[in-house]
Amino acid sequence: MSRFLLNNTKIICTIGPSSQSRKIIKDLILAGMRGARLNFSHGNYKHHQLLIDNIRQASKNLNMPCAVIQDLQGSKMRTGILREPVEISKGEEILLVKTGNEDKLLKKENFKIIPIQYNLSSGVQKGDTILIDDGLIELIASQVCRDYVKARVKNSGTISSNKGVNVPGREMRTPVITAKDKEDLQFGLKANVDAVALSFVESAEDIKYLKRLINQHKLKNQTKPLVIAKIEKQTGLKNIDEIIREADGIMVARGDLGLEIPAADVPVAQKEIINKCLVSYKPVIVATQMLDSMIRNPRPTRAEVSDVAGAVIDHADCLMLSGETAFGKYPVESCRTMADVISKVEKSPYDNIKDVLLEQRASDEEALAHAAWSLALEIKARAILATTISGKTARMIARFRPEAPIIVTCQDESIQRQLLLSWGIVPFILPKLKSVDKLISKAVGRAKKSNLIRKGDKIVIISGQPAGQAGTNLVKVHNV
């Protein structure tokens, strides 16, 4: 079988200091990486461009596509810049001050001062819990003043620069897209990223706003990036249906979500979001701490392995590695481990899916995609071969999680890379052809050359109009 067809559930790796070299990126692609995430909370444009160049070149050298995902920082509250980390002890009180106002409070020498890139006084109330650094530091607001919040430390630890700050249960009024995000977006669009992930999405309006910003940028004959909504807040969960309708994909960002809602609620939220995305044929990514111990250790915990397996059984499109590949000691090993777990689960009966219920007023295209899946199941087809312009037809088929691989031909390299974020799809580039017969002939030949199908195989073909016209109007069984 072709090396292109590793697993149906795709792997996204965050690229950082541990994985930025072209060699490591090449090894990650061979290990199973199909999407590379760049975290714009860190780094400068020169460094991000280097990473994009390395990803593109490694992909070209291997002749294996890899999507580039720009992850915007968004409105996440963070600690400011500290000259050195601050040690705090259980029971002591500290002052949380908006960045830039520290000098006003220097006379309060009895208290350690922590700058925050937000005016907490505008939203925090006495008695509120304040979490820093993914909840490793827990504080209780003991006094709220105009210029600062005094907080009592519940557990000893160290606070350093640029660490996340959460106030569970409070809707802090922060802009969903900051001035920094707008500048970062301009860079990402010029670099032709394949997807843009928006942090802390709370409503469909947030997604519409980002799409308007993308449309304002004069793209030169390039495909618009997918817009992925990161669900990290209670309000995002509450408005999940409207967000899914507007977004091109969803990320279940369990790190901040697990701080904003009770941790015990996160697994159920994950399952519900994945199920909704299946119905809507939108790719869904499960992220955060999947193999967290491999940042430090060469082997994962059994609980982490079960977490990865659970996300595959839930039918997520992609699983994402964060610190494991960005700054961990074992980036390639982490990717290989995740790929191995995915492979084992996908070969088991627990990966099977029941028929996805279509909405009552399914379109003709949706009905044809369902027919292709059903036909492939009935005849035990070796593969489903689809042709697509925008990728929509391919995603409609992928929602049913067929047993047979989904081989997809498209005309655009950006569409090819975007399709790597959808379950089970193996995308190839074919030029425009004048007839359906020529299109099918070329597509079958391409799949045979890549050892995805062989002479004598039965495959199901789902195709649209020739010469680049949109629309699906053909489903047939084809003997190779």
C-alpha positions in Angstrom: 0.0 0.0 0.0 1.2 3.5 -0.7 3.0 5.5 1.9 0.5 8.2 1.3 -2.2 6.1 3.0 -0.9 5.8 6.5 -4.0 6.4 8.7 -7.5 7.8 8.2 -7.3 10.0 11.2 -4.8 12.7 10.4 -2.1 14.1 12.7 -1.2 17.8 13.1 2.1 18.7 14.7 3.0 22.0 16.2 6.3 23.2 14.8 8.7 24.9 17.3 12.3 24.8 18.5 12.4 21.0 18.7 11.1 20.4 15.2 12.0 23.5 13.1 14.8 21.9 11.1 14.0 20.6 7.6 15.3 17.1 8.6 12.9 16.8 11.6 10.0 18.2 9.6 10.8 15.5 6.9 10.9 12.8 9.6 7.5 14.1 11.0 5.9 13.9 7.6 7.2 10.3 7.1 5.9 9.5 10.6 2.4 10.7 9.8 2.2 14.5 10.1 -0.3 15.8 7.6 -0.7 19.3 9.0 1.9 21.6 10.6 0.6 24.2 13.1 2.4 27.5 13.7 1.6 29.1 17.0 1.6 32.9 16.5 1.5 33.5 20.3 5.3 33.0 20.0 8.0 33.9 17.5 8.5 36.7 14.9 7.7 36.8 11.2 11.3 36.0 10.1 11.1 32.8 12.2 7.6 31.9 11.0 8.7 32.3 7.4 11.7 30.1 8.0 9.3 27.4 9.4 6.9 27.7 6.4 9.8 27.5 3.9 11.2 24.4 5.7 7.7 22.7 5.7 7.1 23.5 2.0 10.6 22.3 1.0 10.5 19.1 3.0 7.1 18.4 1.6 8.3 19.0 -2.0 11.4 16.8 -1.5 9.2 13.9 -0.3 6.5 14.6 -2.9 4.0 14.4 0.1 1.8 17.4 0.7 1.5 18.9 4.2 -1.0 21.7 5.2 0.2 24.8 7.1 -2.1 26.0 9.8 -1.7 29.5 11.2 -2.9 29.6 14.9 -3.8 33.2 15.8 -3.2 34.2 19.5 -6.6 35.8 19.9 -7.8 37.5 23.0 -6.2 35.2 25.5 -5.2 37.1 28.7 -1.6 36.6 29.5 1.0 37.7 32.1 3.2 40.5 31.0 7.0 40.5 30.5 8.8 39.8 33.8 12.5 40.5 34.2 12.7 37.1 35.9 10.3 34.4 37.0 8.5 35.2 40.3 8.3 32.6 43.1 5.0 32.7 45.0 4.0 30.8 48.1 0.7 29.4 49.3 -1.2 31.9 51.5 0.7 35.0 50.4 -1.1 37.9 48.6 0.1 39.3 45.3 -1.1 42.2 43.1 -2.2 41.6 39.5 -1.7 44.9 37.6 -2.5 45.9 34.0 0.8 45.9 32.0 2.3 49.4 32.1 0.8 50.4 35.4 3.4 48.5 37.6 5.3 51.7 38.5 2.2 53.2 40.1 2.1 50.4 42.7 5.9 50.0 43.4 5.3 51.7 46.8 3.3 48.7 47.9 6.6 46.9 48.7 4.9 44.2 50.8 3.4 42.6 47.7 4.8 41.0 44.7 3.5 42.6 41.5 2.5 40.5 38.4 1.7 42.4 35.2 -1.3 41.2 33.2 -2.0 42.1 29.6 -5.6 43.0 30.5 -7.3 45.1 33.2 -8.7 42.4 35.4 -10.4 44.9 37.6 -13.0 45.4 34.9 -14.4 41.9 35.1 -13.1 40.1 38.2 -15.1 40.1 41.5 -14.0 39.3 45.0 -13.9 35.6 45.6 -13.3 34.7 41.9 -10.8 32.0 41.0 -7.9 33.2 38.8 -5.8 30.5 37.0 -2.4 31.1 35.5 -0.3 28.9 33.3 -2.9 26.3 32.3 -4.2 26.2 35.9 -0.8 25.3 37.5 -1.2 28.5 39.6 -4.5 29.1 41.4 -5.4 32.4 43.0 -8.5 33.8 44.8 -9.3 37.4 44.3 -9.4 39.0 47.8 -9.8 42.6 46.8 -10.7 44.3 43.5 -9.5 47.9 43.1 -9.6 50.3 40.2 -5.9 49.8 39.4 -5.2 46.2 40.5 -6.6 43.0 41.9 -5.2 41.6 45.1 -5.2 37.8 45.1 -4.4 35.1 47.6 -2.2 32.3 46.4 -3.7 28.8 46.8 -0.7 26.8 45.7 3.0 27.6 45.6 4.7 27.9 42.2 6.5 30.1 39.7 4.9 32.8 37.5 6.8 33.7 34.3 6.2 35.9 31.2 3.5 35.4 28.7 1.6 32.7 30.6 -2.2 32.3 30.0 -4.6 33.7 32.5 -8.2 32.4 33.0 -11.1 33.5 35.1 -13.6 30.6 35.0 -17.2 31.6 35.0 -16.6 35.2 34.0 -17.0 36.6 30.5 -14.1 39.0 30.2 -14.7 41.6 27.5 -11.8 41.1 25.2 -11.7 41.6 21.4 -11.8 38.2 19.6 -9.3 39.5 17.0 -6.7 41.8 18.3 -4.5 44.3 16.4 -1.7 41.8 16.6 -3.9 39.1 15.1 -4.7 41.4 12.2 -1.0 41.9 11.4 -0.3 38.2 11.8 -3.2 37.4 9.5 -1.7 39.7 6.8 1.5 37.8 7.1 -0.2 34.4 6.9 -2.2 35.3 3.8 0.9 36.6 2.0 2.6 33.3 3.0 -0.4 31.4 1.6 -1.2 29.4 4.7 -3.8 26.7 4.2 -5.9 27.3 7.3 -6.3 30.0 9.9 -7.3 28.9 13.5 -9.1 31.6 15.5 -8.8 31.4 19.3 -11.6 31.9 21.8 -14.4 31.9 19.3 -17.7 32.8 21.1 -20.2 33.2 18.2 -20.7 32.9 14.4 -20.1 36.7 14.2 -16.4 36.1 15.2 -16.0 33.8 12.2 -17.8 36.2 9.9 -15.5 39.0 11.0 -12.4 36.9 10.3 -13.7 36.0 6.9 -14.3 39.6 6.1 -10.7 40.4 7.0 -9.6 37.6 4.7 -11.8 38.9 1.9 -10.3 42.4 2.2 -6.9 41.0 1.5 -6.2 40.9 -2.3 -5.4 37.3 -2.8 -3.5 36.8 -6.0 -5.0 33.7 -7.7 -4.8 31.8 -4.4 -7.4 29.8 -2.6 -8.8 31.3 0.6 -7.6 29.5 3.7 -10.0 27.4 5.8 -11.2 29.2 8.9 -11.0 26.9 12.0 -12.9 27.9 15.1 -11.2 27.0 18.4 -13.7 26.2 21.1 -12.2 27.2 24.4 -15.0 29.1 26.3 -18.4 28.3 27.7 -20.0 30.8 25.3 -18.4 29.0 22.4 -20.0 25.8 23.5 -23.4 27.5 24.0 -23.3 28.8 20.4 -21.6 25.7 18.9 -24.3 25.1 16.3 -24.1 28.5 14.7 -20.3 28.4 14.9 -20.2 25.1 13.0 -22.4 26.4 10.3 -20.2 29.4 9.7 -16.7 27.9 10.2 -14.8 25.6 7.8 -13.6 23.4 10.7 -13.6 23.2 14.5 -10.8 22.6 17.0 -11.7 21.2 20.4 -9.0 23.1 22.3 -9.2 21.2 25.6 -6.5 23.1 27.4 -8.4 26.4 28.0 -11.8 24.8 27.7 -10.9 22.6 30.6 -10.2 25.7 32.6 -13.3 27.6 31.6 -15.7 24.7 32.3 -15.4 21.8 34.8 -12.7 19.3 33.5 -15.2 16.5 33.9 -17.5 18.1 31.3 -14.8 18.2 28.6 -15.0 14.6 27.3 -18.8 14.9 26.8 -18.3 18.3 25.0 -15.7 16.7 22.8 -18.0 13.9 21.7 -20.9 16.3 21.1 -18.9 18.6 19.0 -17.5 15.8 16.9 -20.9 14.4 16.3 -22.2 17.8 15.2 -19.3 18.2 12.8 -19.9 14.8 11.3 -23.5 15.8 10.4 -22.2 19.1 8.9 -19.2 17.5 7.1 -16.8 19.9 8.8 -13.4 18.6 9.8 -12.9 18.6 13.6 -9.5 18.6 15.4 -9.0 17.3 19.0 -6.1 19.1 20.6 -4.1 19.6 23.8 -2.1 17.3 26.1 -2.8 14.2 24.1 0.7 12.8 24.7 1.9 15.5 27.2 4.3 13.3 29.1 6.3 12.7 25.9 7.5 16.3 26.2 9.9 14.8 28.8 9.7 11.0 28.4 10.3 8.7 25.4 7.1 6.7 26.2 3.5 7.9 26.9 1.4 7.0 29.9 -1.3 4.4 29.4 -3.9 7.1 30.1 -2.6 9.2 27.2 -2.7 6.2 24.9 -6.3 5.7 25.9 -7.1 9.4 25.3 -5.7 9.2 21.8 -7.6 6.0 21.1 -10.8 7.5 22.5 -10.6 10.5 20.1 -10.2 8.1 17.2 -13.2 6.1 18.3 -15.1 9.4 18.6 -14.3 9.8 14.9 -12.3 13.0 15.0 -10.7 14.1 11.7 -7.4 15.1 13.2 -5.5 14.8 16.4 -3.0 17.5 17.3 0.3 17.5 19.1 1.4 20.7 20.8 4.3 20.9 23.2 5.2 17.3 22.4 6.5 18.4 19.0 7.1 22.1 19.5 9.6 22.0 22.4 9.6 18.4 23.7 12.5 16.1 23.8 11.0 13.5 21.5 9.0 15.2 18.6 9.3 12.4 16.0 8.8 9.7 18.5 5.6 11.5 19.7 4.2 11.5 16.2 5.1 7.9 15.6 3.5 6.9 18.8 0.3 8.7 17.9 0.3 7.1 14.4 0.8 3.7 15.9 -2.2 4.1 18.3 -4.4 5.4 15.6 -3.4 2.5 13.3 -4.3 -0.1 16.0 -7.6 1.5 16.8 -8.6 1.9 13.1 -8.0 -1.8 12.5 -10.4 -2.7 15.4 -14.2 -2.9 15.2 -14.4 0.0 17.7 -13.6 2.5 15.0 -16.7 1.6 13.0 -19.4 4.1 12.6 -23.2 3.8 12.3 -24.9 5.6 9.5 -24.7 9.3 9.9 -28.2 10.8 9.9 -28.6 13.4 7.1 -30.8 16.4 7.6 -34.3 15.9 6.3 -33.7 18.3 3.4 -30.4 16.9 2.2 -29.1 18.3 -1.1 -28.7 16.2 -4.3 -24.9 16.3 -3.7 -25.3 15.0 -0.1 -27.6 12.2 -1.3 -25.1 11.2 -4.0 -22.3 11.2 -1.5 -24.4 8.9 0.8 -25.1 6.7 -2.2 -21.4 6.4 -3.0 -20.6 5.4 0.6 -23.5 2.9 0.7 -22.5 1.4 -2.7 -18.9 1.0 -1.6 -20.0 -0.8 1.5 -22.3 -3.1 -0.4 -19.8 -4.2 -3.0 -16.8 -4.2 -0.7 -15.1 -1.6 -2.9 -11.3 -1.3 -2.8 -11.6 2.5 -2.8 -13.9 5.4 -3.4 -12.5 7.7 -6.1 -13.9 11.3 -6.1 -13.2 14.3 -8.2 -13.7 17.7 -6.7 -13.1 21.4 -7.4 -13.6 22.9 -3.9 -13.2 19.8 -1.7 -16.9 19.8 -0.7 -17.8 16.5 -2.4 -14.8 14.8 -0.7 -15.8 16.0 2.8 -19.4 14.9 2.2 -18.1 11.4 1.7 -15.6 11.5 4.5 -18.4 12.3 7.0 -19.6 8.6 6.6 -16.1 7.3 7.6 -16.1 4.6 4.9 -14.1 1.4 5.2 -12.5 2.0 1.8 -9.9 4.8 1.4 -11.2 8.0 -0.3 -8.9 8.9 -3.2 -9.6 12.5 -4.3 -8.4 14.4 -7.4 -8.4 18.2 -7.5 -6.9 20.9 -9.6 -5.4 23.2 -6.9 -2.5 22.5 -4.6 -4.1 24.6 -1.8 -7.3 22.5 -2.0 -5.1 19.4 -1.9 -3.4 20.5 1.3 -6.7 21.6 2.9 -8.2 18.1 2.2 -5.4 16.6 4.3 -7.3 17.9 7.4 -10.3 15.7 6.6 -10.6 12.0 7.7 -9.6 9.3 5.2 -8.9 11.5 2.2 -5.9 10.9 0.0 -5.7 13.9 -2.3 -3.9 14.2 -5.7 -3.5 16.9 -8.3 -4.9 16.4 -11.8 -5.1 19.1 -14.5 -8.5 20.2 -16.0 -9.8 17.7 -18.6 -12.5 18.1 -21.2 -14.5 15.0 -20.5 -15.6 12.8 -17.6 -14.2 9.7 -19.3 -10.7 11.3 -19.5 -11.0 12.5 -16.0 -11.8 9.1 -14.7 -9.1 7.4 -16.8 -6.4 9.8 -15.5 -7.6 9.5 -11.9 -7.6 5.7 -12.0 -4.2 5.7 -13.5 -2.9 8.1 -10.8 -4.3 5.9 -8.1 -2.7 2.7 -9.6 0.6 4.4 -9.9 0.6 5.2 -6.2 -0.3 1.6 -5.4 -3.7 2.6 -3.9 -5.6 0.3 -6.2 -4.7 -2.6 -8.5 -5.9 -4.2 -11.7 -9.1 -6.2 -11.0 -10.2 -4.0 -8.0 -13.8 -2.7 -7.8 -14.0 1.0 -7.0 -16.8 3.4 -6.6 -16.4 6.7 -8.6 -18.2 9.9 -7.7 -17.6 12.7 -10.1 -19.0 16.1 -11.3 -19.1 18.1 -14.4 -16.0 18.2 -16.7 -13.8 21.2 -17.4 -13.9 22.6 -13.9 -17.6 23.0 -13.5 -18.9 22.6 -10.0 -21.5 20.0 -9.1 -21.8 16.3 -8.6 -23.9 14.2 -11.0 -22.3 10.8 -11.4 -21.9 7.7 -9.2 -20.7 4.4 -10.7 -19.0 1.1 -10.0 -15.8 0.8 -12.0 -13.7 -2.3 -12.6 -10.0 -1.4 -12.6 
